Amino acid sequence: MKKLSIAILFFSLTEVQAQTQSYVGKKVIYDLFVNDTMVNYTGKHRMAIAINGSIPAPTLSFTEGDTAVIRVHNLMKMETSIHWHGILFSNEQDGVPYLTTSPVEPGKVFTFTFPLIQSGTYWYHSHTMLQEQSGLYGSIVIHPAKEKVKLKEYVLLLSDWTDQNPMGVLRNLKKGGEWPAIKKGAVQSYGEAIAAGYLKDKLKQEWKRMTPMDVSDVYYDKFLMNGNEVNYFNDAKPGEVVRLRIINGSASSYFTLQYAGGDMRIVSSDGINVQPLNVNKLEVAIAETYDILITIPENGAAELRATSWDVVGYCTAFFGNGNEIKAPDIPKLNYFEMMSDMNNMMSGMKNMNGVENMNKMKGMGGMDMQTADTSKKSNDAMNGMDDMDMMPEMPAGTFSYSQLKALNPTTLDSTLPWREIKLTLTGNMLRYVWSFDDKTLSESDLIKIKKGENVRFVLYNNTMMRHPLHLHGHFFRFLNGQGEYSPMKHTFDIKPMETVTIEFEANEEKDWFFHCHILYHMMSGMARIVSYEGSDQNEYAKTKYKKLKREDKLIYPWANLSLHSQGAWMEGNLSNNKNALEFEGRVSWTGNYETETHLLRYVGKKQFFAPYIGIDFRKNKTLSLSDQFDTKDNRRVFDAGFYYLLPMLIRSEWRIDQYGKLRLQLERRDLPLSNNVFIDLRVNTDKEYTVGLRFMVSRFVSISTNYDSDYKWGIGLTFHY
């Protein structure tokens, strides 16, 4: 480590010298051509989006003080956009369509022009629908104005890839489809719970109407580093210290980094230099960047491995020459143990508020909330321009936010007024709706702030998922227990049941995006608009961002069709965050049929309650003993009622028809018996009941059987959409 320490000290001092000298900027021009393309990461050709024919997009390199001129050419038949993540500039350059910037229309060119007033590692990506997942992302490197000595460096852009159409991914999440969990071995079935000794915890979880634990919503076919699973950097010399610019450009994957050649030393976070820190594991949240220094081994090629947080796969790079030195494997997740821990955590915090939860979390890896230290003015830590002083040699361990420390004090101007904003992260995994304070973006008001004040956000995560949050156009103090040396960031992770506080000086104007950077969470509503009061409004603000807010109100269709030996069963659903149109039909091969169609409105924070109106058609001619239209088997009635989700995820239905007849129905769907075997149960007061069993063999097909009180037993296939 001695050689590494000397290199870091020399690098730090020369960088500080460079950052304090005057410089003359220049215009740096890039042309980015956005177009559809075909890729093959898994042996199957799939549609994707590339820039200049490349995934990831080209690295854009600048020197601090340059003026960037970037022409985005849209060669596709749909609109697109580019957001420059972490870059500070005027509002209209931010690249969020229908919020700050116009979308780039098909066949058009949009020119971004902005001076670069910072240095560091950043990235860019589309902010249009789910295009980022399809390959529209790239890296940005801004070097300091003067560098007398420069270490060899590599940019490593991490990403995730699915062969599935991204809109299909989101539709499946809305549906609650089981296939991603099956592929990951994360179903947490009753059979597995009994075998592992966690039946009590499984019952406790479902009694609380909670879905199975998971750390990632999506199953990914590949994890990529610079567009490859494996990379080789043979030009690094034995014993050389090199700089790695790490960017997590994934749509929804956290990564854990391990280096087989020794410790990693963090020297920068989100583009801003920090006091150097030795670690042997580095977890990188989505949209974060870190600069780390590593030493190339004297013999062999050492692996830098980035493992997805659900431990489904990894991407990797080898540095050096010779025999490969592998990084250690990370053990597979014990989902039942995680489920038990979460049950215990929730039980212990049931009657606590957010601040009490935060204090409880101190022993569980949570942040230690600090009150604002306003005794000193911030020393312009935005640009990472301060001395990277050496820290004493400390044993390396697993990284945590509490270890990040700014180079110089970052406290805000104490003479400015303060505004505190409290937000609770909320969500509904059952229907895949994500929000702040139980309001999606389309339902929410603007977060109002004023230029010339200090703003403090206090955020409490009341969900079972982690969320990487990003504030556009600003850096903020991340209060992590380091007092006046709290680090500056633009993106941060917040764990379940954790409270995090950030602070920043409101020194911009107009409106800026604040959102979860898990792409599917943002698209499902976890976003807000931070608005400067008294600023000039653009054309989108004047319409109250109507087009932007359409995203979380999209309607998603899904359906199941069972073709069995005794008949066919079909279920169809059109659903958005608040409403659903549900159809259910059954027909026997002898001509009996039944259909029910209901229009629902989900209400309440948890959306357990859903009133509906509907219509019920039935003509079971081989069962009916009457020509009346109000019997169980010969029916043409309008009905009204409500659904209510009971403990154990049992859906109860209470209804009355136009003739005043009442019916109660209880239903439990998708009850997991093993990793890919599920049972469906239904019974009602009309003395009807159904038992179904299915074995999922793919995302689209199950082998299935059922017994229906009217249609009897059958076997066949179920097709899923």
Secondary structure, 3 states (H helix, E strand, C coil): CHHHHHHHHHHHHHHHHHHCCCCCCCEEEEEEEEEEEEECCCCCCEEEEEECCECCEEEEEEECCCEEEEEEEECCCCCECCEEECCCCCHHHCCCECCCECCECCCCEEEEEEECCCCEEEEEECCCCCHHHHCCEEEEEEECCCCCCCCCEEEEEEEEECCCCHHHHHHHHHHCCCHHHHHHCCCCCHHHHHHHCCHHHHHHHHHCCCCCCCCCCCCCCEEEECCECEEEECCCCCCCEEEEEEEECCCCCCEEEEECCCCEEEEEECCEEEEEEEEEEEEECCCCEEEEEEECCCCEEEEEEEEECCCCCEEEEEEEECCEECCCCCCCCCHHHHHHHHHHHHHHCCCCCHHHHHHHHHHHCCCCCCCCCCCCCCCCHHHCCCCCCCCCCCCCEECCHHHCCECCCCCCCCCCCEEEEEEEEEEECCCCEEEECCECHHHCCCEEECCCCEEEEEEEECCCCCEEEEECCCCEEECCCCHHHCCEECEEEECCCCEEEEEEECCCCCEEEEEECCHHHHHCCCEEEEEECCCCCCCCHHHCCCCHHHHHHCCEEEEEEEEECCEEEEEEEEECCCEEEEEEEEEECCCCEEEEEEEEECECCCCCEEEEEEEEEEECCCCCCCCCCECCCEEEEEEEEEEEEEHHHEEEEEEEECCCCEEEEEEEEEEECCCCEEEEEEEECCCCEEEEEEEECCCCEEEEEEEECCCEEEEEEEEEC
